Amino acid sequence: MPLFISIITTFPTVIFTILLSVAVIYWLISLSGLVDSDAVEGDGGALDFGGLLATLGLHGVPLPLVITLLALTGWLFSYFATLLLGIRLNPGALLWLFNGVVLILGFVIATITTSLLIRPLRPLFRPAQHLPIEQRLTGKQCTVRSAVVDKEKGRADAHIDGDHLILQVRSDSALVRGERAIIIQYLINEDAYWVVSEKDFEAGLAD
C-alpha cells in the first residue's frame, strides 16, 4: 500500500490522479442530479475546441465521459510504467527524463485508446444531440491535406462553425494535395468521410 500511494501521488502519475479524482467527483455530483452529464458535449466550438476533439476522434459523446476515459487510461499506463520500470531508477536526470516520457506517452496512449473506446458509444448519444458533426459535414467543402486521397487512405482540411477539422477521407478517384472536394457520406466503420472532387460534384449537378 505505501508503494501504491507513493506512485499515485508523485510525478507523473499524480497528474492523472488529479484528473481522475476530478472526474470521479463530477460523476458523483452528477448522480445526485445537480449536474446534467449531457450538458457539456464533445462537439463544442469555443476556441476551436470542438474541432480539436473531432480531429482526435474524441467527439460524439459528452465531454465529461471523454475526460474520464482519458484520465483513467492515462493513469493506468503511468502507474504500471512507474511500477515496472520507474521505481528501478535512481533519483536524478535519468528518472526525470523517464517521467517526462511517461507523461507524454500517457497522454498519447490515452487519446488513442479513448478514441477507440468511444467509437461504439457514439450511437447511444446521438438521439440526445442536435445535428451531429457527421451530419453537419455532409455537403461541405474540404481541401486535400495528404499527398493523395484514394479508397484506402487520405486526409483533408474542413471548416465548420469556425472550427478547423482534419478529417480522414476516402475517394473513388485519386485526389492530390490542395485539391478541393465535397464531403458526401460518413463511413462509420472507418470513422472517415467519403468525398468526391469538386469538379466531379459540380459536373454531376449539371447533368
Secondary structure, DSSP 8 states (H G I E B T S, - for coil): -HHHHHHHTSTTHHHHHHHHHHHHHHHHHHHTTSS-TTSSBTT--GGGHHHHHHHTT--SSBHHHHHHHHHHHHHHHHHHHHHHTGGGS-SSHHHHHHHHHHHHHHHHHHHHHHHHHHGGGHHHHGGGSSS-HHHHHTT-EEEE-SSEE-SS--EEEEEETTEEEEEEEE-SS-EETT-EEEEEEEETTTTEEEEEEHHHHHHHHH-
